Structure formats: structure tokens, C-alpha cells
Amino acid sequence: MILAHEILHLIKRACSDGDMEVAEKLLQTLELIDARETGAAASHKPLSEAYLAIGKLPAHRRKCQWSH
């Protein structure tokens, strides 16, 4: 789970830098890790935090081809 937290940090950094293409690829990686994890509460998962971080961005900064 440490790797997932590091990727979450990088997603937040990419979002703050405005590099949404990189954020999207990192999110896909985090989704892969999350699919392998079991038993953790959804509210504590890095993937949930990543979605929340992206959701807080202004709409003009979120414009990219998210897979979801």
C-alpha cells in the first residue's frame, strides 16, 4: 500500500502542476493497484483520495480524457 500512497502524492503533484495527462496515467496505475487490494475501507484508499483531489480541481483544469 506504500506504493499507492506515493502514486497518490504524484497525482496530486501532477494536478497542481497542471499536467493532467500525467495525472491520468498515474490514476490508471492507481486503479490497477486498487483492483488488487482487498479488505480496506473505501474512504481510506488512495484511489478514493485521488478521485476527490481531481474532483476539487476547477473544471477547466480537469479537461482531459479520463477513462471514468
BAKE-289386 format. One record per atom (N, C-alpha, C, O, CB): y, z, x; residue in three letters; residue number from 0; atom name. Coordinates in Angstrom, 1 decimal, padded with zeros to 4 digits. Glycine has a CB too. Layout:
# residues N
<rec v="Y" w="Z" u="X" residu="ALA" num="NUM" atome="CA"/>
...
END
This chain:
# residues 68
<rec v="-001.2" w="000.0" u="000.8" residu="MET" num="0" atome="N"/>
<rec v="000.0" w="000.0" u="000.0" residu="MET" num="0" atome="CA"/>
<rec v="001.3" w="000.0" u="000.9" residu="MET" num="0" atome="C"/>
<rec v="002.3" w="-000.3" u="000.4" residu="MET" num="0" atome="O"/>
<rec v="000.0" w="001.2" u="-000.9" residu="MET" num="0" atome="CB"/>
<rec v="001.2" w="000.4" u="002.1" residu="ILE" num="1" atome="N"/>
<rec v="002.3" w="000.4" u="003.0" residu="ILE" num="1" atome="CA"/>
<rec v="002.9" w="-001.1" u="003.1" residu="ILE" num="1" atome="C"/>
<rec v="004.1" w="-001.2" u="003.1" residu="ILE" num="1" atome="O"/>
<rec v="002.0" w="000.9" u="004.4" residu="ILE" num="1" atome="CB"/>
<rec v="002.0" w="-002.0" u="003.3" residu="LEU" num="2" atome="N"/>
<rec v="002.4" w="-003.4" u="003.4" residu="LEU" num="2" atome="CA"/>
<rec v="003.2" w="-003.8" u="002.2" residu="LEU" num="2" atome="C"/>
<rec v="004.3" w="-004.5" u="002.3" residu="LEU" num="2" atome="O"/>
<rec v="001.2" w="-004.4" u="003.6" residu="LEU" num="2" atome="CB"/>
<rec v="002.8" w="-003.4" u="001.0" residu="ALA" num="3" atome="N"/>
<rec v="003.5" w="-003.8" u="-000.3" residu="ALA" num="3" atome="CA"/>
<rec v="004.9" w="-003.2" u="-000.3" residu="ALA" num="3" atome="C"/>
<rec v="005.9" w="-003.8" u="-000.7" residu="ALA" num="3" atome="O"/>
<rec v="002.7" w="-003.3" u="-001.5" residu="ALA" num="3" atome="CB"/>
<rec v="005.1" w="-002.0" u="000.2" residu="HIS" num="4" atome="N"/>
<rec v="006.4" w="-001.4" u="000.3" residu="HIS" num="4" atome="CA"/>
<rec v="007.3" w="-002.1" u="001.3" residu="HIS" num="4" atome="C"/>
<rec v="008.5" w="-002.2" u="001.1" residu="HIS" num="4" atome="O"/>
<rec v="006.3" w="000.1" u="000.7" residu="HIS" num="4" atome="CB"/>
<rec v="006.7" w="-002.6" u="002.4" residu="GLU" num="5" atome="N"/>
<rec v="007.5" w="-003.3" u="003.4" residu="GLU" num="5" atome="CA"/>
<rec v="007.9" w="-004.7" u="002.8" residu="GLU" num="5" atome="C"/>
<rec v="009.1" w="-005.1" u="003.0" residu="GLU" num="5" atome="O"/>
<rec v="006.7" w="-003.6" u="004.6" residu="GLU" num="5" atome="CB"/>
<rec v="007.1" w="-005.3" u="002.0" residu="ILE" num="6" atome="N"/>
<rec v="007.4" w="-006.6" u="001.4" residu="ILE" num="6" atome="CA"/>
<rec v="008.5" w="-006.3" u="000.3" residu="ILE" num="6" atome="C"/>
<rec v="009.4" w="-007.1" u="000.2" residu="ILE" num="6" atome="O"/>
<rec v="006.2" w="-007.2" u="000.7" residu="ILE" num="6" atome="CB"/>
<rec v="008.4" w="-005.2" u="-000.4" residu="LEU" num="7" atome="N"/>
<rec v="009.4" w="-004.9" u="-001.4" residu="LEU" num="7" atome="CA"/>
<rec v="010.8" w="-004.8" u="-000.7" residu="LEU" num="7" atome="C"/>
<rec v="011.8" w="-005.3" u="-001.2" residu="LEU" num="7" atome="O"/>
<rec v="009.1" w="-003.6" u="-002.1" residu="LEU" num="7" atome="CB"/>
<rec v="010.8" w="-004.1" u="000.4" residu="HIS" num="8" atome="N"/>
<rec v="012.0" w="-004.0" u="001.2" residu="HIS" num="8" atome="CA"/>
<rec v="012.6" w="-005.3" u="001.6" residu="HIS" num="8" atome="C"/>
<rec v="013.8" w="-005.6" u="001.5" residu="HIS" num="8" atome="O"/>
<rec v="011.8" w="-003.1" u="002.5" residu="HIS" num="8" atome="CB"/>
<rec v="011.7" w="-006.2" u="002.0" residu="LEU" num="9" atome="N"/>
<rec v="012.2" w="-007.6" u="002.4" residu="LEU" num="9" atome="CA"/>
<rec v="012.7" w="-008.4" u="001.2" residu="LEU" num="9" atome="C"/>
<rec v="013.6" w="-009.2" u="001.3" residu="LEU" num="9" atome="O"/>
<rec v="011.0" w="-008.3" u="003.1" residu="LEU" num="9" atome="CB"/>
<rec v="012.0" w="-008.2" u="000.0" residu="ILE" num="10" atome="N"/>
<rec v="012.5" w="-008.8" u="-001.2" residu="ILE" num="10" atome="CA"/>
<rec v="013.9" w="-008.4" u="-001.5" residu="ILE" num="10" atome="C"/>
<rec v="014.8" w="-009.2" u="-001.8" residu="ILE" num="10" atome="O"/>
<rec v="011.6" w="-008.5" u="-002.4" residu="ILE" num="10" atome="CB"/>
<rec v="014.2" w="-007.1" u="-001.5" residu="LYS" num="11" atome="N"/>
<rec v="015.5" w="-006.6" u="-001.7" residu="LYS" num="11" atome="CA"/>
<rec v="016.5" w="-007.1" u="-000.7" residu="LYS" num="11" atome="C"/>
<rec v="017.6" w="-007.4" u="-001.1" residu="LYS" num="11" atome="O"/>
<rec v="015.5" w="-005.0" u="-001.7" residu="LYS" num="11" atome="CB"/>
<rec v="016.1" w="-007.2" u="000.5" residu="ARG" num="12" atome="N"/>
<rec v="017.0" w="-007.7" u="001.6" residu="ARG" num="12" atome="CA"/>
<rec v="017.3" w="-009.2" u="001.3" residu="ARG" num="12" atome="C"/>
<rec v="018.4" w="-009.6" u="001.4" residu="ARG" num="12" atome="O"/>
<rec v="016.3" w="-007.6" u="003.0" residu="ARG" num="12" atome="CB"/>
<rec v="016.3" w="-010.0" u="001.0" residu="ALA" num="13" atome="N"/>
<rec v="016.5" w="-011.4" u="000.7" residu="ALA" num="13" atome="CA"/>
<rec v="017.4" w="-011.6" u="-000.5" residu="ALA" num="13" atome="C"/>
<rec v="018.3" w="-012.4" u="-000.5" residu="ALA" num="13" atome="O"/>
<rec v="015.2" w="-012.1" u="000.4" residu="ALA" num="13" atome="CB"/>
<rec v="017.3" w="-010.7" u="-001.5" residu="CYS" num="14" atome="N"/>
<rec v="018.1" w="-010.8" u="-002.7" residu="CYS" num="14" atome="CA"/>
<rec v="019.6" w="-010.5" u="-002.3" residu="CYS" num="14" atome="C"/>
<rec v="020.5" w="-011.1" u="-002.7" residu="CYS" num="14" atome="O"/>
<rec v="017.7" w="-009.8" u="-003.8" residu="CYS" num="14" atome="CB"/>
<rec v="019.8" w="-009.4" u="-001.5" residu="SER" num="15" atome="N"/>
<rec v="021.1" w="-009.0" u="-001.1" residu="SER" num="15" atome="CA"/>
<rec v="021.8" w="-010.1" u="-000.2" residu="SER" num="15" atome="C"/>
<rec v="023.0" w="-010.2" u="-000.2" residu="SER" num="15" atome="O"/>
<rec v="021.1" w="-007.7" u="-000.4" residu="SER" num="15" atome="CB"/>
<rec v="020.9" w="-010.8" u="000.5" residu="ASP" num="16" atome="N"/>
<rec v="021.4" w="-011.9" u="001.4" residu="ASP" num="16" atome="CA"/>
<rec v="021.6" w="-013.2" u="000.6" residu="ASP" num="16" atome="C"/>
<rec v="022.2" w="-014.2" u="001.1" residu="ASP" num="16" atome="O"/>
<rec v="020.5" w="-012.1" u="002.6" residu="ASP" num="16" atome="CB"/>
<rec v="021.2" w="-013.2" u="-000.7" residu="GLY" num="17" atome="N"/>
<rec v="021.3" w="-014.4" u="-001.5" residu="GLY" num="17" atome="CA"/>
<rec v="020.3" w="-015.5" u="-001.2" residu="GLY" num="17" atome="C"/>
<rec v="020.4" w="-016.6" u="-001.6" residu="GLY" num="17" atome="O"/>
<rec v="022.7" w="-015.0" u="-001.3" residu="GLY" num="17" atome="CB"/>
<rec v="019.2" w="-015.1" u="-000.5" residu="ASP" num="18" atome="N"/>
<rec v="018.2" w="-016.1" u="-000.2" residu="ASP" num="18" atome="CA"/>
<rec v="017.0" w="-016.0" u="-001.2" residu="ASP" num="18" atome="C"/>
<rec v="016.0" w="-015.4" u="-000.9" residu="ASP" num="18" atome="O"/>
<rec v="017.6" w="-015.8" u="001.3" residu="ASP" num="18" atome="CB"/>
<rec v="017.3" w="-016.6" u="-002.3" residu="MET" num="19" atome="N"/>
<rec v="016.3" w="-016.4" u="-003.4" residu="MET" num="19" atome="CA"/>
<rec v="015.0" w="-017.2" u="-003.2" residu="MET" num="19" atome="C"/>
<rec v="014.0" w="-016.8" u="-003.8" residu="MET" num="19" atome="O"/>
<rec v="017.0" w="-016.8" u="-004.7" residu="MET" num="19" atome="CB"/>
<rec v="015.1" w="-018.2" u="-002.4" residu="GLU" num="20" atome="N"/>
<rec v="013.8" w="-019.0" u="-002.1" residu="GLU" num="20" atome="CA"/>
<rec v="012.9" w="-018.1" u="-001.3" residu="GLU" num="20" atome="C"/>
<rec v="011.7" w="-018.1" u="-001.6" residu="GLU" num="20" atome="O"/>
<rec v="014.2" w="-020.3" u="-001.3" residu="GLU" num="20" atome="CB"/>
<rec v="013.4" w="-017.3" u="-000.4" residu="VAL" num="21" atome="N"/>
<rec v="012.5" w="-016.4" u="000.4" residu="VAL" num="21" atome="CA"/>
<rec v="012.1" w="-015.3" u="-000.5" residu="VAL" num="21" atome="C"/>
<rec v="010.9" w="-014.9" u="-000.4" residu="VAL" num="21" atome="O"/>
<rec v="013.3" w="-015.9" u="001.6" residu="VAL" num="21" atome="CB"/>
<rec v="013.0" w="-014.8" u="-001.3" residu="ALA" num="22" atome="N"/>
<rec v="012.6" w="-013.7" u="-002.2" residu="ALA" num="22" atome="CA"/>
<rec v="011.5" w="-014.1" u="-003.1" residu="ALA" num="22" atome="C"/>
<rec v="010.6" w="-013.3" u="-003.4" residu="ALA" num="22" atome="O"/>
<rec v="013.8" w="-013.3" u="-003.1" residu="ALA" num="22" atome="CB"/>
<rec v="011.5" w="-015.4" u="-003.6" residu="GLU" num="23" atome="N"/>
<rec v="010.5" w="-015.9" u="-004.5" residu="GLU" num="23" atome="CA"/>
<rec v="009.1" w="-015.9" u="-003.8" residu="GLU" num="23" atome="C"/>
<rec v="008.1" w="-015.5" u="-004.3" residu="GLU" num="23" atome="O"/>
<rec v="010.8" w="-017.3" u="-005.0" residu="GLU" num="23" atome="CB"/>
<rec v="009.1" w="-016.4" u="-002.5" residu="LYS" num="24" atome="N"/>
<rec v="007.8" w="-016.4" u="-001.8" residu="LYS" num="24" atome="CA"/>
<rec v="007.3" w="-015.0" u="-001.5" residu="LYS" num="24" atome="C"/>
<rec v="006.1" w="-014.8" u="-001.6" residu="LYS" num="24" atome="O"/>
<rec v="008.0" w="-017.2" u="-000.4" residu="LYS" num="24" atome="CB"/>
<rec v="008.2" w="-014.1" u="-001.2" residu="LEU" num="25" atome="N"/>
<rec v="007.8" w="-012.7" u="-000.9" residu="LEU" num="25" atome="CA"/>
<rec v="007.3" w="-012.1" u="-002.2" residu="LEU" num="25" atome="C"/>
<rec v="006.3" w="-011.3" u="-002.2" residu="LEU" num="25" atome="O"/>
<rec v="009.0" w="-011.9" u="-000.4" residu="LEU" num="25" atome="CB"/>
<rec v="007.9" w="-012.4" u="-003.4" residu="LEU" num="26" atome="N"/>
<rec v="007.4" w="-011.9" u="-004.6" residu="LEU" num="26" atome="CA"/>
<rec v="006.0" w="-012.4" u="-004.9" residu="LEU" num="26" atome="C"/>
<rec v="005.2" w="-011.7" u="-005.4" residu="LEU" num="26" atome="O"/>
<rec v="008.4" w="-012.3" u="-005.8" residu="LEU" num="26" atome="CB"/>
<rec v="005.7" w="-013.7" u="-004.6" residu="GLN" num="27" atome="N"/>
<rec v="004.4" w="-014.2" u="-004.8" residu="GLN" num="27" atome="CA"/>
<rec v="003.4" w="-013.5" u="-004.0" residu="GLN" num="27" atome="C"/>
<rec v="002.2" w="-013.2" u="-004.4" residu="GLN" num="27" atome="O"/>
<rec v="004.4" w="-015.7" u="-004.5" residu="GLN" num="27" atome="CB"/>
<rec v="003.8" w="-013.1" u="-002.7" residu="THR" num="28" atome="N"/>
<rec v="002.9" w="-012.3" u="-001.9" residu="THR" num="28" atome="CA"/>
<rec v="002.6" w="-011.0" u="-002.4" residu="THR" num="28" atome="C"/>
<rec v="001.5" w="-010.5" u="-002.4" residu="THR" num="28" atome="O"/>
<rec v="003.5" w="-012.2" u="-000.4" residu="THR" num="28" atome="CB"/>
<rec v="003.7" w="-010.4" u="-002.9" residu="LEU" num="29" atome="N"/>
<rec v="003.5" w="-009.0" u="-003.5" residu="LEU" num="29" atome="CA"/>
<rec v="002.7" w="-009.1" u="-004.8" residu="LEU" num="29" atome="C"/>
<rec v="001.9" w="-008.1" u="-005.1" residu="LEU" num="29" atome="O"/>
<rec v="004.9" w="-008.5" u="-003.9" residu="LEU" num="29" atome="CB"/>
<rec v="002.7" w="-010.2" u="-005.5" residu="GLU" num="30" atome="N"/>
<rec v="001.9" w="-010.3" u="-006.7" residu="GLU" num="30" atome="CA"/>
<rec v="000.4" w="-010.4" u="-006.3" residu="GLU" num="30" atome="C"/>
<rec v="-000.5" w="-009.9" u="-007.0" residu="GLU" num="30" atome="O"/>
<rec v="002.3" w="-011.6" u="-007.5" residu="GLU" num="30" atome="CB"/>
<rec v="000.1" w="-011.1" u="-005.2" residu="LEU" num="31" atome="N"/>
<rec v="-001.2" w="-011.2" u="-004.7" residu="LEU" num="31" atome="CA"/>
<rec v="-001.7" w="-009.8" u="-004.3" residu="LEU" num="31" atome="C"/>
<rec v="-002.9" w="-009.4" u="-004.6" residu="LEU" num="31" atome="O"/>
<rec v="-001.3" w="-012.1" u="-003.5" residu="LEU" num="31" atome="CB"/>
<rec v="-000.9" w="-009.0" u="-003.6" residu="ILE" num="32" atome="N"/>
<rec v="-001.3" w="-007.7" u="-003.2" residu="ILE" num="32" atome="CA"/>
<rec v="-001.6" w="-006.8" u="-004.4" residu="ILE" num="32" atome="C"/>
<rec v="-002.6" w="-006.1" u="-004.5" residu="ILE" num="32" atome="O"/>
<rec v="-000.3" w="-007.0" u="-002.3" residu="ILE" num="32" atome="CB"/>
<rec v="-000.7" w="-006.9" u="-005.4" residu="ASP" num="33" atome="N"/>
<rec v="-000.8" w="-006.1" u="-006.6" residu="ASP" num="33" atome="CA"/>
<rec v="-002.0" w="-006.4" u="-007.4" residu="ASP" num="33" atome="C"/>
<rec v="-002.7" w="-005.6" u="-008.0" residu="ASP" num="33" atome="O"/>
<rec v="000.4" w="-006.4" u="-007.5" residu="ASP" num="33" atome="CB"/>
<rec v="-002.4" w="-007.7" u="-007.4" residu="ALA" num="34" atome="N"/>
<rec v="-003.7" w="-008.1" u="-008.1" residu="ALA" num="34" atome="CA"/>
<rec v="-004.9" w="-007.4" u="-007.5" residu="ALA" num="34" atome="C"/>
<rec v="-005.9" w="-007.3" u="-008.2" residu="ALA" num="34" atome="O"/>
<rec v="-003.8" w="-009.6" u="-008.1" residu="ALA" num="34" atome="CB"/>
<rec v="-004.8" w="-007.1" u="-006.2" residu="ARG" num="35" atome="N"/>
<rec v="-006.0" w="-006.5" u="-005.6" residu="ARG" num="35" atome="CA"/>
<rec v="-006.0" w="-004.9" u="-005.8" residu="ARG" num="35" atome="C"/>
<rec v="-007.0" w="-004.3" u="-005.6" residu="ARG" num="35" atome="O"/>
<rec v="-005.9" w="-006.8" u="-004.1" residu="ARG" num="35" atome="CB"/>
<rec v="-004.8" w="-004.4" u="-006.1" residu="GLU" num="36" atome="N"/>
<rec v="-004.7" w="-002.9" u="-006.3" residu="GLU" num="36" atome="CA"/>
<rec v="-005.2" w="-002.5" u="-007.6" residu="GLU" num="36" atome="C"/>
<rec v="-005.0" w="-003.2" u="-008.6" residu="GLU" num="36" atome="O"/>
<rec v="-003.3" w="-002.4" u="-006.0" residu="GLU" num="36" atome="CB"/>
<rec v="-005.8" w="-001.3" u="-007.7" residu="THR" num="37" atome="N"/>
<rec v="-006.2" w="-000.7" u="-009.0" residu="THR" num="37" atome="CA"/>
<rec v="-005.9" w="000.7" u="-009.0" residu="THR" num="37" atome="C"/>
<rec v="-005.8" w="001.4" u="-008.0" residu="THR" num="37" atome="O"/>
<rec v="-007.7" w="-001.0" u="-009.3" residu="THR" num="37" atome="CB"/>
<rec v="-005.6" w="001.3" u="-010.2" residu="GLY" num="38" atome="N"/>
<rec v="-005.5" w="002.7" u="-010.4" residu="GLY" num="38" atome="CA"/>
<rec v="-004.1" w="003.3" u="-010.2" residu="GLY" num="38" atome="C"/>
<rec v="-003.9" w="004.4" u="-010.5" residu="GLY" num="38" atome="O"/>
<rec v="-006.4" w="003.3" u="-009.4" residu="GLY" num="38" atome="CB"/>
<rec v="-003.1" w="002.5" u="-009.7" residu="ALA" num="39" atome="N"/>
<rec v="-001.8" w="003.1" u="-009.6" residu="ALA" num="39" atome="CA"/>
<rec v="-001.0" w="002.9" u="-010.9" residu="ALA" num="39" atome="C"/>
<rec v="-001.2" w="001.9" u="-011.6" residu="ALA" num="39" atome="O"/>
<rec v="-001.1" w="002.4" u="-008.4" residu="ALA" num="39" atome="CB"/>
<rec v="-000.2" w="003.8" u="-011.2" residu="ALA" num="40" atome="N"/>
<rec v="000.7" w="003.7" u="-012.4" residu="ALA" num="40" atome="CA"/>
<rec v="001.7" w="002.5" u="-012.1" residu="ALA" num="40" atome="C"/>
<rec v="002.3" w="002.4" u="-011.1" residu="ALA" num="40" atome="O"/>
<rec v="001.5" w="005.0" u="-012.6" residu="ALA" num="40" atome="CB"/>
<rec v="001.8" w="001.7" u="-013.2" residu="ALA" num="41" atome="N"/>
<rec v="002.7" w="000.5" u="-013.1" residu="ALA" num="41" atome="CA"/>
<rec v="004.1" w="000.8" u="-012.7" residu="ALA" num="41" atome="C"/>
<rec v="004.7" w="000.1" u="-011.9" residu="ALA" num="41" atome="O"/>
<rec v="002.7" w="-000.3" u="-014.4" residu="ALA" num="41" atome="CB"/>
<rec v="004.6" w="002.0" u="-013.1" residu="SER" num="42" atome="N"/>
<rec v="006.0" w="002.3" u="-012.8" residu="SER" num="42" atome="CA"/>
<rec v="006.2" w="002.7" u="-011.3" residu="SER" num="42" atome="C"/>
<rec v="007.3" w="002.7" u="-010.9" residu="SER" num="42" atome="O"/>
<rec v="006.5" w="003.5" u="-013.7" residu="SER" num="42" atome="CB"/>
<rec v="005.1" w="002.9" u="-010.6" residu="HIS" num="43" atome="N"/>
<rec v="005.2" w="003.3" u="-009.2" residu="HIS" num="43" atome="CA"/>
<rec v="004.8" w="002.1" u="-008.3" residu="HIS" num="43" atome="C"/>
<rec v="004.9" w="002.3" u="-007.0" residu="HIS" num="43" atome="O"/>
<rec v="004.4" w="004.5" u="-008.9" residu="HIS" num="43" atome="CB"/>
<rec v="004.5" w="001.0" u="-008.8" residu="LYS" num="44" atome="N"/>
<rec v="004.0" w="-000.1" u="-008.0" residu="LYS" num="44" atome="CA"/>
<rec v="005.2" w="-000.8" u="-007.4" residu="LYS" num="44" atome="C"/>
<rec v="006.2" w="-001.0" u="-008.1" residu="LYS" num="44" atome="O"/>
<rec v="003.2" w="-001.0" u="-008.8" residu="LYS" num="44" atome="CB"/>
<rec v="005.1" w="-001.3" u="-006.2" residu="PRO" num="45" atome="N"/>
<rec v="006.2" w="-002.0" u="-005.6" residu="PRO" num="45" atome="CA"/>
<rec v="006.5" w="-003.3" u="-006.4" residu="PRO" num="45" atome="C"/>
<rec v="007.7" w="-003.7" u="-006.4" residu="PRO" num="45" atome="O"/>
<rec v="005.9" w="-002.4" u="-004.2" residu="PRO" num="45" atome="CB"/>
<rec v="005.5" w="-003.9" u="-007.0" residu="LEU" num="46" atome="N"/>
<rec v="005.8" w="-005.1" u="-007.8" residu="LEU" num="46" atome="CA"/>
<rec v="006.7" w="-004.9" u="-008.9" residu="LEU" num="46" atome="C"/>
<rec v="007.6" w="-005.6" u="-009.2" residu="LEU" num="46" atome="O"/>
<rec v="004.5" w="-005.7" u="-008.3" residu="LEU" num="46" atome="CB"/>
<rec v="006.5" w="-003.7" u="-009.6" residu="SER" num="47" atome="N"/>
<rec v="007.5" w="-003.4" u="-010.7" residu="SER" num="47" atome="CA"/>
<rec v="008.9" w="-003.2" u="-010.2" residu="SER" num="47" atome="C"/>
<rec v="009.8" w="-003.6" u="-010.8" residu="SER" num="47" atome="O"/>
<rec v="007.0" w="-002.1" u="-011.4" residu="SER" num="47" atome="CB"/>
<rec v="009.0" w="-002.5" u="-009.0" residu="GLU" num="48" atome="N"/>
<rec v="010.3" w="-002.3" u="-008.4" residu="GLU" num="48" atome="CA"/>
<rec v="010.9" w="-003.6" u="-008.0" residu="GLU" num="48" atome="C"/>
<rec v="012.2" w="-003.8" u="-008.2" residu="GLU" num="48" atome="O"/>
<rec v="010.2" w="-001.4" u="-007.2" residu="GLU" num="48" atome="CB"/>
<rec v="010.1" w="-004.6" u="-007.6" residu="ALA" num="49" atome="N"/>
<rec v="010.7" w="-005.9" u="-007.2" residu="ALA" num="49" atome="CA"/>
<rec v="011.2" w="-006.6" u="-008.4" residu="ALA" num="49" atome="C"/>
<rec v="012.3" w="-007.2" u="-008.4" residu="ALA" num="49" atome="O"/>
<rec v="009.6" w="-006.8" u="-006.5" residu="ALA" num="49" atome="CB"/>
<rec v="010.5" w="-006.6" u="-009.5" residu="TYR" num="50" atome="N"/>
<rec v="011.0" w="-007.2" u="-010.7" residu="TYR" num="50" atome="CA"/>
<rec v="012.3" w="-006.6" u="-011.2" residu="TYR" num="50" atome="C"/>
<rec v="013.2" w="-007.3" u="-011.6" residu="TYR" num="50" atome="O"/>
<rec v="009.9" w="-007.1" u="-011.9" residu="TYR" num="50" atome="CB"/>
<rec v="012.3" w="-005.3" u="-011.1" residu="LEU" num="51" atome="N"/>
<rec v="013.6" w="-004.6" u="-011.5" residu="LEU" num="51" atome="CA"/>
<rec v="014.7" w="-004.9" u="-010.6" residu="LEU" num="51" atome="C"/>
<rec v="015.9" w="-005.1" u="-011.1" residu="LEU" num="51" atome="O"/>
<rec v="013.3" w="-003.0" u="-011.5" residu="LEU" num="51" atome="CB"/>
<rec v="014.5" w="-005.0" u="-009.3" residu="ALA" num="52" atome="N"/>
<rec v="015.6" w="-005.4" u="-008.4" residu="ALA" num="52" atome="CA"/>
<rec v="016.1" w="-006.8" u="-008.7" residu="ALA" num="52" atome="C"/>
<rec v="017.3" w="-007.0" u="-008.6" residu="ALA" num="52" atome="O"/>
<rec v="015.0" w="-005.3" u="-006.9" residu="ALA" num="52" atome="CB"/>
<rec v="015.2" w="-007.7" u="-008.9" residu="ILE" num="53" atome="N"/>
<rec v="015.6" w="-009.1" u="-009.3" residu="ILE" num="53" atome="CA"/>
<rec v="016.3" w="-009.1" u="-010.6" residu="ILE" num="53" atome="C"/>
<rec v="017.3" w="-009.8" u="-010.8" residu="ILE" num="53" atome="O"/>
<rec v="014.4" w="-010.0" u="-009.3" residu="ILE" num="53" atome="CB"/>
<rec v="015.9" w="-008.3" u="-011.6" residu="GLY" num="54" atome="N"/>
<rec v="016.5" w="-008.3" u="-012.9" residu="GLY" num="54" atome="CA"/>
<rec v="017.9" w="-007.8" u="-012.8" residu="GLY" num="54" atome="C"/>
<rec v="018.7" w="-008.1" u="-013.7" residu="GLY" num="54" atome="O"/>
<rec v="015.7" w="-007.5" u="-013.8" residu="GLY" num="54" atome="CB"/>
<rec v="018.2" w="-007.0" u="-011.9" residu="LYS" num="55" atome="N"/>
<rec v="019.6" w="-006.4" u="-011.7" residu="LYS" num="55" atome="CA"/>
<rec v="020.6" w="-007.3" u="-011.1" residu="LYS" num="55" atome="C"/>
<rec v="021.8" w="-007.1" u="-011.1" residu="LYS" num="55" atome="O"/>
<rec v="019.5" w="-005.1" u="-010.9" residu="LYS" num="55" atome="CB"/>
<rec v="020.1" w="-008.4" u="-010.5" residu="LEU" num="56" atome="N"/>
<rec v="021.0" w="-009.4" u="-009.9" residu="LEU" num="56" atome="CA"/>
<rec v="021.8" w="-010.1" u="-011.0" residu="LEU" num="56" atome="C"/>
<rec v="021.3" w="-010.4" u="-012.1" residu="LEU" num="56" atome="O"/>
<rec v="020.2" w="-010.4" u="-009.0" residu="LEU" num="56" atome="CB"/>
<rec v="023.0" w="-010.5" u="-010.7" residu="PRO" num="57" atome="N"/>
<rec v="023.8" w="-011.4" u="-011.6" residu="PRO" num="57" atome="CA"/>
<rec v="023.0" w="-012.7" u="-011.9" residu="PRO" num="57" atome="C"/>
<rec v="022.3" w="-013.2" u="-011.0" residu="PRO" num="57" atome="O"/>
<rec v="025.2" w="-011.7" u="-011.1" residu="PRO" num="57" atome="CB"/>
<rec v="023.1" w="-013.2" u="-013.1" residu="ALA" num="58" atome="N"/>
<rec v="022.4" w="-014.4" u="-013.4" residu="ALA" num="58" atome="CA"/>
<rec v="022.5" w="-015.6" u="-012.5" residu="ALA" num="58" atome="C"/>
<rec v="021.6" w="-016.3" u="-012.2" residu="ALA" num="58" atome="O"/>
<rec v="022.7" w="-014.8" u="-014.8" residu="ALA" num="58" atome="CB"/>
<rec v="023.7" w="-015.8" u="-012.0" residu="HIS" num="59" atome="N"/>
<rec v="024.0" w="-016.9" u="-011.1" residu="HIS" num="59" atome="CA"/>
<rec v="023.2" w="-016.8" u="-009.7" residu="HIS" num="59" atome="C"/>
<rec v="023.0" w="-017.8" u="-009.1" residu="HIS" num="59" atome="O"/>
<rec v="025.4" w="-017.1" u="-010.8" residu="HIS" num="59" atome="CB"/>
<rec v="022.9" w="-015.5" u="-009.4" residu="ARG" num="60" atome="N"/>
<rec v="022.1" w="-015.3" u="-008.1" residu="ARG" num="60" atome="CA"/>
<rec v="020.6" w="-015.4" u="-008.3" residu="ARG" num="60" atome="C"/>
<rec v="019.9" w="-015.6" u="-007.4" residu="ARG" num="60" atome="O"/>
<rec v="022.4" w="-014.0" u="-007.5" residu="ARG" num="60" atome="CB"/>
<rec v="020.2" w="-015.4" u="-009.6" residu="ARG" num="61" atome="N"/>
<rec v="018.7" w="-015.4" u="-009.9" residu="ARG" num="61" atome="CA"/>
<rec v="018.2" w="-016.8" u="-010.1" residu="ARG" num="61" atome="C"/>
<rec v="017.0" w="-017.0" u="-010.3" residu="ARG" num="61" atome="O"/>
<rec v="018.4" w="-014.6" u="-011.1" residu="ARG" num="61" atome="CB"/>
<rec v="019.1" w="-017.8" u="-010.0" residu="LYS" num="62" atome="N"/>
<rec v="018.7" w="-019.2" u="-010.2" residu="LYS" num="62" atome="CA"/>
<rec v="017.8" w="-019.7" u="-009.2" residu="LYS" num="62" atome="C"/>
<rec v="018.2" w="-020.1" u="-008.1" residu="LYS" num="62" atome="O"/>
<rec v="019.9" w="-020.1" u="-010.4" residu="LYS" num="62" atome="CB"/>
<rec v="016.5" w="-019.7" u="-009.5" residu="CYS" num="63" atome="N"/>
<rec v="015.5" w="-020.3" u="-008.6" residu="CYS" num="63" atome="CA"/>
<rec v="014.3" w="-020.5" u="-009.5" residu="CYS" num="63" atome="C"/>
<rec v="014.3" w="-020.2" u="-010.7" residu="CYS" num="63" atome="O"/>
<rec v="015.2" w="-019.4" u="-007.4" residu="CYS" num="63" atome="CB"/>
<rec v="013.3" w="-021.1" u="-008.9" residu="GLN" num="64" atome="N"/>
<rec v="012.1" w="-021.4" u="-009.7" residu="GLN" num="64" atome="CA"/>
<rec v="011.1" w="-020.3" u="-009.7" residu="GLN" num="64" atome="C"/>
<rec v="010.0" w="-020.5" u="-009.1" residu="GLN" num="64" atome="O"/>
<rec v="011.5" w="-022.8" u="-009.2" residu="GLN" num="64" atome="CB"/>
<rec v="011.4" w="-019.2" u="-010.3" residu="TRP" num="65" atome="N"/>
<rec v="010.4" w="-018.1" u="-010.4" residu="TRP" num="65" atome="CA"/>
<rec v="009.2" w="-018.6" u="-011.2" residu="TRP" num="65" atome="C"/>
<rec v="009.3" w="-019.4" u="-012.2" residu="TRP" num="65" atome="O"/>
<rec v="011.0" w="-016.9" u="-011.1" residu="TRP" num="65" atome="CB"/>
<rec v="008.1" w="-018.1" u="-010.8" residu="SER" num="66" atome="N"/>
<rec v="006.8" w="-018.5" u="-011.4" residu="SER" num="66" atome="CA"/>
<rec v="006.6" w="-017.8" u="-012.8" residu="SER" num="66" atome="C"/>
<rec v="005.7" w="-018.1" u="-013.5" residu="SER" num="66" atome="O"/>
<rec v="005.6" w="-018.3" u="-010.5" residu="SER" num="66" atome="CB"/>
<rec v="007.4" w="-016.8" u="-013.0" residu="HIS" num="67" atome="N"/>
<rec v="007.3" w="-016.0" u="-014.3" residu="HIS" num="67" atome="CA"/>
<rec v="008.5" w="-016.1" u="-015.1" residu="HIS" num="67" atome="C"/>
<rec v="008.5" w="-015.5" u="-016.2" residu="HIS" num="67" atome="O"/>
<rec v="007.0" w="-014.5" u="-013.9" residu="HIS" num="67" atome="CB"/>
END
